[in-house]
């Protein structure tokens, strides 16, 4: 993509290698990773919460891409 251009919606601009996503210590299935459609310089990662997840108000989530791990954030899971 050219610098400064928004992510396209059709077809979407996807990453070449999917990141891994950990939710509550379990691997989540990544369904999309790429440029957020309509936004400049914003990447989006969509992942499904594993069925076996323990619910809670502060479930840890982090993303790993090319051996580089993101900061850990917390999400509520009911």
N, CA, C and O atoms as a printed pandas DataFrame, in Angstrom:
     atom_number atom_name residue_name chain_id  residue_number  x_coord  y_coord  z_coord
0              1         N          UNK        A               1    0.832   -1.179    0.000
1              2        CA          UNK        A               1    0.000    0.000    0.000
2              3         C          UNK        A               1    0.876    1.242    0.000
3              4         O          UNK        A               1    1.950    1.257    0.602
4              5         N          UNK        A               2    0.426    2.250   -0.658
5              6        CA          UNK        A               2    1.143    3.520   -0.673
6              7         C          UNK        A               2    0.983    4.203    0.679
7              8         O          UNK        A               2   -0.077    4.131    1.301
8              9         N          UNK        A               3    2.042    4.861    1.124
9             10        CA          UNK        A               3    2.005    5.576    2.397
10            11         C          UNK        A               3    0.907    6.632    2.390
11            12         O          UNK        A               3    0.735    7.349    1.404
12            13         N          UNK        A               4    0.164    6.728    3.491
13            14        CA          UNK        A               4   -0.881    7.740    3.616
14            15         C          UNK        A               4   -2.218    7.356    3.027
15            16         O          UNK        A               4   -3.166    8.139    3.086
16            17         N          UNK        A               5   -2.315    6.161    2.456
17            18        CA          UNK        A               5   -3.573    5.708    1.863
18            19         C          UNK        A               5   -4.380    4.902    2.878
19            20         O          UNK        A               5   -3.804    4.127    3.641
20            21         N          UNK        A               6   -5.703    5.071    2.900
21            22        CA          UNK        A               6   -6.516    4.278    3.818
22            23         C          UNK        A               6   -6.561    2.818    3.384
23            24         O          UNK        A               6   -6.406    2.503    2.204
24            25         N          UNK        A               7   -6.774    1.933    4.354
25            26        CA          UNK        A               7   -6.916    0.518    4.042
26            27         C          UNK        A               7   -8.139    0.291    3.162
27            28         O          UNK        A               7   -9.201    0.855    3.425
28            29         N          UNK        A               8   -8.006   -0.526    2.124
29            30        CA          UNK        A               8   -9.142   -0.784    1.238
30            31         C          UNK        A               8  -10.142   -1.732    1.903
31            32         O          UNK        A               8   -9.787   -2.509    2.790
32            33         N          UNK        A               9  -11.389   -1.651    1.460
33            34        CA          UNK        A               9  -12.396   -2.550    2.027
34            35         C          UNK        A               9  -12.608   -3.793    1.159
35            36         O          UNK        A               9  -12.994   -4.846    1.667
36            37         N          UNK        A              10  -12.356   -3.672   -0.154
37            38        CA          UNK        A              10  -12.562   -4.824   -1.014
38            39         C          UNK        A              10  -11.572   -4.816   -2.172
39            40         O          UNK        A              10  -11.646   -3.922   -3.015
40            41         N          UNK        A              11  -10.662   -5.758   -2.250
41            42        CA          UNK        A              11  -10.375   -6.737   -1.201
42            43         C          UNK        A              11   -9.572   -6.075   -0.080
43            44         O          UNK        A              11   -8.867   -5.096   -0.323
44            45         N          UNK        A              12   -9.669   -6.598    1.138
45            46        CA          UNK        A              12   -8.919   -5.998    2.253
46            47         C          UNK        A              12   -7.427   -6.265    2.111
47            48         O          UNK        A              12   -7.020   -7.246    1.489
48            49         N          UNK        A              13   -6.614   -5.384    2.691
49            50        CA          UNK        A              13   -5.158   -5.562    2.700
50            51         C          UNK        A              13   -4.811   -6.401    3.930
51            52         O          UNK        A              13   -4.925   -5.926    5.061
52            53         N          UNK        A              14   -4.393   -7.634    3.711
53            54        CA          UNK        A              14   -4.112   -8.551    4.814
54            55         C          UNK        A              14   -2.604   -8.743    5.002
55            56         O          UNK        A              14   -1.816   -8.520    4.082
56            57         N          UNK        A              15   -2.223   -9.156    6.204
57            58        CA          UNK        A              15   -0.820   -9.420    6.489
58            59         C          UNK        A              15   -0.402  -10.719    5.809
59            60         O          UNK        A              15   -1.241  -11.574    5.526
60            61         N          UNK        A              16    0.899  -10.865    5.548
61            62        CA          UNK        A              16    1.391  -12.092    4.916
62            63         C          UNK        A              16    1.474  -13.243    5.905
63            64         O          UNK        A              16    1.270  -14.399    5.532
64            65         N          UNK        A              17    1.771  -12.939    7.154
65            66        CA          UNK        A              17    1.871  -13.956    8.198
66            67         C          UNK        A              17    0.924  -13.583    9.332
67            68         O          UNK        A              17    1.053  -12.507    9.918
68            69         N          UNK        A              18   -0.025  -14.461    9.647
69            70        CA          UNK        A              18   -0.978  -14.174   10.719
70            71         C          UNK        A              18   -0.275  -14.102   12.076
71            72         O          UNK        A              18    0.622  -14.899   12.353
72            73         N          UNK        A              19   -0.673  -13.163   12.910
73            74        CA          UNK        A              19   -0.148  -13.127   14.276
74            75         C          UNK        A              19   -0.846  -14.200   15.103
75            76         O          UNK        A              19   -1.849  -14.769   14.672
76            77         N          UNK        A              20   -0.314  -14.474   16.289
77            78        CA          UNK        A              20   -1.032  -15.330   17.226
78            79         C          UNK        A              20   -1.626  -14.439   18.307
79            80         O          UNK        A              20   -1.058  -13.406   18.659
80            81         N          UNK        A              21   -2.774  -14.853   18.826
81            82        CA          UNK        A              21   -3.469  -14.095   19.859
82            83         C          UNK        A              21   -3.708  -15.014   21.050
83            84         O          UNK        A              21   -4.206  -16.128   20.894
84            85         N          UNK        A              22   -3.354  -14.547   22.226
85            86        CA          UNK        A              22   -3.592  -15.288   23.460
86            87         C          UNK        A              22   -4.674  -14.553   24.252
87            88         O          UNK        A              22   -4.562  -13.358   24.523
88            89         N          UNK        A              23   -5.719  -15.290   24.615
89            90        CA          UNK        A              23   -6.800  -14.735   25.440
90            91         C          UNK        A              23   -6.935  -15.640   26.658
91            92         O          UNK        A              23   -7.261  -16.820   26.531
92            93         N          UNK        A              24   -6.684  -15.086   27.827
93            94        CA          UNK        A              24   -6.772  -15.881   29.049
94            95         C          UNK        A              24   -5.833  -17.064   29.066
95            96         O          UNK        A              24   -6.145  -18.103   29.649
96            97         N          UNK        A              25   -4.666  -16.914   28.422
97            98        CA          UNK        A              25   -3.678  -17.988   28.386
98            99         C          UNK        A              25   -3.944  -19.059   27.348
99           100         O          UNK        A              25   -3.223  -20.056   27.299
100          101         N          UNK        A              26   -4.965  -18.879   26.515
101          102        CA          UNK        A              26   -5.291  -19.849   25.480
102          103         C          UNK        A              26   -5.154  -19.217   24.100
103          104         O          UNK        A              26   -5.399  -18.024   23.920
104          105         N          UNK        A              27   -4.759  -20.033   23.136
105          106        CA          UNK        A              27   -4.643  -19.548   21.765
106          107         C          UNK        A              27   -6.022  -19.299   21.175
107          108         O          UNK        A              27   -6.907  -20.150   21.271
108          109         N          UNK        A              28   -6.203  -18.140   20.568
109          110        CA          UNK        A              28   -7.459  -17.785   19.911
110          111         C          UNK        A              28   -7.290  -17.964   18.402
111          112         O          UNK        A              28   -6.179  -17.854   17.883
112          113         N          UNK        A              29   -8.367  -18.235   17.715
113          114        CA          UNK        A              29   -8.345  -18.343   16.259
114          115         C          UNK        A              29   -8.402  -16.935   15.667
115          116         O          UNK        A              29   -9.336  -16.179   15.931
116          117         N          UNK        A              30   -7.396  -16.595   14.867
117          118        CA          UNK        A              30   -7.350  -15.289   14.207
118          119         C          UNK        A              30   -8.148  -15.390   12.911
119          120         O          UNK        A              30   -7.878  -16.251   12.073
120          121         N          UNK        A              31   -9.128  -14.510   12.751
121          122        CA          UNK        A              31   -9.977  -14.535   11.563
122          123         C          UNK        A              31   -9.625  -13.444   10.557
123          124         O          UNK        A              31  -10.002  -13.537    9.388
124          125         N          UNK        A              32   -8.906  -12.410   10.999
125          126        CA          UNK        A              32   -8.463  -11.341   10.100
126          127         C          UNK        A              32   -7.306  -10.606   10.754
127          128         O          UNK        A              32   -7.298  -10.376   11.963
128          129         N          UNK        A              33   -6.335  -10.245    9.936
129          130        CA          UNK        A              33   -5.240   -9.378   10.380
130          131         C          UNK        A              33   -4.775   -8.588    9.158
131          132         O          UNK        A              33   -4.323   -9.159    8.166
132          133         N          UNK        A              34   -4.895   -7.268    9.254
133          134        CA          UNK        A              34   -4.493   -6.428    8.140
134          135         C          UNK        A              34   -4.845   -4.975    8.392
135          136         O          UNK        A              34   -5.137   -4.578    9.520
136          137         N          UNK        A              35   -4.815   -4.190    7.330
137          138        CA          UNK        A              35   -5.150   -2.775    7.431
138          139         C          UNK        A              35   -6.644   -2.624    7.726
139          140         O          UNK        A              35   -7.483   -3.276    7.104
140          141         N          UNK        A              36   -6.959   -1.750    8.689
141          142        CA          UNK        A              36   -8.360   -1.476    8.996
142          143         C          UNK        A              36   -8.968   -0.715    7.818
143          144         O          UNK        A              36   -8.487    0.361    7.464
144          145         N          UNK        A              37  -10.024   -1.265    7.208
145          146        CA          UNK        A              37  -10.630   -0.608    6.043
146          147         C          UNK        A              37  -11.057    0.833    6.347
147          148         O          UNK        A              37  -11.741    1.099    7.335
148          149         N          UNK        A              38  -10.635    1.753    5.473
149          150        CA          UNK        A              38  -11.015    3.155    5.596
150          151         C          UNK        A              38  -10.140    3.986    6.519
151          152         O          UNK        A              38  -10.362    5.190    6.648
152          153         N          UNK        A              39   -9.149    3.375    7.166
153          154        CA          UNK        A              39   -8.273    4.098    8.090
154          155         C          UNK        A              39   -6.842    4.109    7.582
155          156         O          UNK        A              39   -6.395    3.152    6.950
156          157         N          UNK        A              40   -6.128    5.181    7.854
157          158        CA          UNK        A              40   -4.732    5.316    7.443
158          159         C          UNK        A              40   -3.826    4.869    8.591
159          160         O          UNK        A              40   -3.924    5.389    9.702
160          161         N          UNK        A              41   -2.948    3.907    8.320
161          162        CA          UNK        A              41   -1.958    3.479    9.305
162          163         C          UNK        A              41   -2.507    2.716   10.492
163          164         O          UNK        A              41   -1.832    2.612   11.516
164          165         N          UNK        A              42   -3.721    2.173   10.386
165          166        CA          UNK        A              42   -4.320    1.424   11.488
166          167         C          UNK        A              42   -4.434   -0.044   11.082
167          168         O          UNK        A              42   -5.050   -0.381   10.071
168          169         N          UNK        A              43   -3.828   -0.903   11.891
169          170        CA          UNK        A              43   -3.930   -2.337   11.658
170          171         C          UNK        A              43   -4.984   -2.921   12.589
171          172         O          UNK        A              43   -5.176   -2.441   13.707
172          173         N          UNK        A              44   -5.652   -3.942   12.126
173          174        CA          UNK        A              44   -6.754   -4.559   12.863
174          175         C          UNK        A              44   -6.496   -6.057   12.965
175          176         O          UNK        A              44   -6.061   -6.686   12.000
176          177         N          UNK        A              45   -6.763   -6.623   14.133
177          178        CA          UNK        A              45   -6.670   -8.074   14.327
178          179         C          UNK        A              45   -7.994   -8.531   14.928
179          180         O          UNK        A              45   -8.405   -8.045   15.982
180          181         N          UNK        A              46   -8.658   -9.465   14.256
181          182        CA          UNK        A              46   -9.907  -10.054   14.757
182          183         C          UNK        A              46   -9.599  -11.481   15.202
183          184         O          UNK        A              46   -8.958  -12.240   14.475
184          185         N          UNK        A              47  -10.059  -11.840   16.398
185          186        CA          UNK        A              47   -9.844  -13.193   16.910
186          187         C          UNK        A              47  -11.083  -13.657   17.657
187          188         O          UNK        A              47  -11.809  -12.851   18.239
188          189         N          UNK        A              48  -11.318  -14.963   17.636
189          190        CA          UNK        A              48  -12.455  -15.552   18.331
190          191         C          UNK        A              48  -12.031  -15.948   19.742
191          192         O          UNK        A              48  -10.976  -16.551   19.935
192          193         N          UNK        A              49  -12.860  -15.605   20.724
193          194        CA          UNK        A              49  -12.596  -16.001   22.104
194          195         C          UNK        A              49  -12.784  -17.520   22.201
195          196         O          UNK        A              49  -13.828  -18.035   21.800
196          197         N          UNK        A              50  -11.781  -18.247   22.731
197          198        CA          UNK        A              50  -11.926  -19.704   22.850
198          199         C          UNK        A              50  -13.125  -20.091   23.728
199          200         O          UNK        A              50  -13.420  -19.414   24.713
200          201         N          UNK        A              51  -13.805  -21.171   23.370
201          202        CA          UNK        A              51  -14.988  -21.621   24.112
202          203         C          UNK        A              51  -14.650  -22.010   25.552
203          204         O          UNK        A              51  -15.479  -21.853   26.448
204          205         N          UNK        A              52  -13.445  -22.511   25.774
205          206        CA          UNK        A              52  -13.054  -23.015   27.090
206          207         C          UNK        A              52  -12.559  -21.917   28.025
207          208         O          UNK        A              52  -12.070  -22.213   29.116
208          209         N          UNK        A              53  -12.676  -20.672   27.623
209          210        CA          UNK        A              53  -12.118  -19.560   28.387
210          211         C          UNK        A              53  -12.808  -19.421   29.742
211          212         O          UNK        A              53  -14.017  -19.620   29.857
212          213         N          UNK        A              54  -12.033  -19.082   30.755
213          214        CA          UNK        A              54  -12.595  -18.761   32.059
214          215         C          UNK        A              54  -13.087  -17.323   32.013
215          216         O          UNK        A              54  -12.338  -16.417   31.646
216          217         N          UNK        A              55  -14.343  -17.114   32.383
217          218        CA          UNK        A              55  -14.894  -15.766   32.330
218          219         C          UNK        A              55  -14.326  -14.910   33.458
219          220         O          UNK        A              55  -13.843  -15.426   34.466
220          221         N          UNK        A              56  -14.393  -13.607   33.270
221          222        CA          UNK        A              56  -13.914  -12.691   34.290
222          223         C          UNK        A              56  -13.916  -11.268   33.783
223          224         O          UNK        A              56  -14.123  -11.018   32.595
224          225         N          UNK        A              57  -13.683  -10.337   34.691
225          226        CA          UNK        A              57  -13.699   -8.921   34.320
226          227         C          UNK        A              57  -12.341   -8.431   33.827
227          228         O          UNK        A              57  -12.255   -7.346   33.251
228          229         N          UNK        A              58  -11.277   -9.208   34.041
229          230        CA          UNK        A              58   -9.939   -8.802   33.594
230          231         C          UNK        A              58   -9.182   -9.998   33.026
231          232         O          UNK        A              58   -8.246  -10.504   33.644
232          233         N          UNK        A              59   -9.598  -10.439   31.850
233          234        CA          UNK        A              59   -8.954  -11.557   31.171
234          235         C          UNK        A              59   -7.808  -11.002   30.319
235          236         O          UNK        A              59   -8.037  -10.117   29.495
236          237         N          UNK        A              60   -6.564  -11.508   30.503
237          238        CA          UNK        A              60   -5.428  -10.960   29.767
238          239         C          UNK        A              60   -5.434  -11.345   28.282
239          240         O          UNK        A              60   -5.776  -12.471   27.918
240          241         N          UNK        A              61   -5.047  -10.382   27.435
241          242        CA          UNK        A              61   -4.963  -10.581   25.985
242          243         C          UNK        A              61   -3.659   -9.981   25.484
243          244         O          UNK        A              61   -3.292   -8.868   25.863
244          245         N          UNK        A              62   -2.947  -10.736   24.612
245          246        CA          UNK        A              62   -1.785  -10.160   23.934
246          247         C          UNK        A              62   -1.642  -10.793   22.557
247          248         O          UNK        A              62   -2.155  -11.882   22.299
248          249         N          UNK        A              63   -0.938  -10.093   21.683
249          250        CA          UNK        A              63   -0.705  -10.515   20.304
250          251         C          UNK        A              63    0.790  -10.723   20.115
251          252         O          UNK        A              63    1.598   -9.951   20.632
252          253         N          UNK        A              64    1.157  -11.757   19.380
253          254        CA          UNK        A              64    2.553  -11.991   19.026
254          255         C          UNK        A              64    2.664  -12.025   17.511
255          256         O          UNK        A              64    1.945  -12.768   16.842
256          257         N          UNK        A              65    3.572  -11.213   16.974
257          258        CA          UNK        A              65    3.824  -11.167   15.529
258          259         C          UNK        A              65    5.325  -11.231   15.308
259          260         O          UNK        A              65    6.067  -10.397   15.826
260          261         N          UNK        A              66    5.776  -12.215   14.543
261          262        CA          UNK        A              66    7.207  -12.377   14.238
262          263         C          UNK        A              66    8.055  -12.369   15.509
263          264         O          UNK        A              66    9.071  -11.678   15.579
264          265         N          UNK        A              67    7.634  -13.135   16.506
265          266        CA          UNK        A              67    8.337  -13.292   17.785
266          267         C          UNK        A              67    8.337  -12.039   18.650
267          268         O          UNK        A              67    9.032  -12.005   19.666
268          269         N          UNK        A              68    7.583  -11.012   18.283
269          270        CA          UNK        A              68    7.492   -9.784   19.078
270          271         C          UNK        A              68    6.115   -9.768   19.739
271          272         O          UNK        A              68    5.083   -9.839   19.071
272          273         N          UNK        A              69    6.129   -9.672   21.066
273          274        CA          UNK        A              69    4.880   -9.717   21.839
274          275         C          UNK        A              69    4.406   -8.304   22.186
275          276         O          UNK        A              69    5.205   -7.446   22.563
276          277         N          UNK        A              70    3.112   -8.079   22.055
277          278        CA          UNK        A              70    2.516   -6.776   22.401
278          279         C          UNK        A              70    2.440   -6.635   23.909
279          280         O          UNK        A              70    2.713   -7.580   24.649
280          281         N          UNK        A              71    2.067   -5.452   24.354
281          282        CA          UNK        A              71    1.725   -5.262   25.755
282          283         C          UNK        A              71    0.489   -6.098   26.043
283          284         O          UNK        A              71   -0.289   -6.392   25.136
284          285         N          UNK        A              72    0.307   -6.479   27.288
285          286        CA          UNK        A              72   -0.879   -7.222   27.694
286          287         C          UNK        A              72   -1.964   -6.232   28.098
287          288         O          UNK        A              72   -1.716   -5.277   28.833
288          289         N          UNK        A              73   -3.170   -6.483   27.601
289          290        CA          UNK        A              73   -4.342   -5.703   27.984
290          291         C          UNK        A              73   -5.351   -6.654   28.615
291          292         O          UNK        A              73   -5.211   -7.873   28.514
292          293         N          UNK        A              74   -6.354   -6.103   29.259
293          294        CA          UNK        A              74   -7.396   -6.933   29.867
294          295         C          UNK        A              74   -8.733   -6.630   29.222
295          296         O          UNK        A              74   -9.040   -5.483   28.899
296          297         N          UNK        A              75   -9.530   -7.685   29.038
297          298        CA          UNK        A              75  -10.893   -7.537   28.533
298          299         C          UNK        A              75  -11.833   -8.296   29.452
299          300         O          UNK        A              75  -11.422   -9.240   30.127
300          301         N          UNK        A              76  -13.084   -7.889   29.479
301          302        CA          UNK        A              76  -14.100   -8.608   30.233
302          303         C          UNK        A              76  -14.697   -9.697   29.340
303          304         O          UNK        A              76  -15.026   -9.446   28.181
304          305         N          UNK        A              77  -14.833  -10.900   29.884
305          306        CA          UNK        A              77  -15.433  -12.011   29.152
306          307         C          UNK        A              77  -16.556  -12.578   30.011
307          308         O          UNK        A              77  -16.347  -12.959   31.163
308          309         N          UNK        A              78  -17.767  -12.628   29.418
309          310        CA          UNK        A              78  -18.908  -13.172   30.169
310          311         C          UNK        A              78  -19.305  -14.502   29.595
311          312         O          UNK        A              78  -20.245  -15.129   30.083
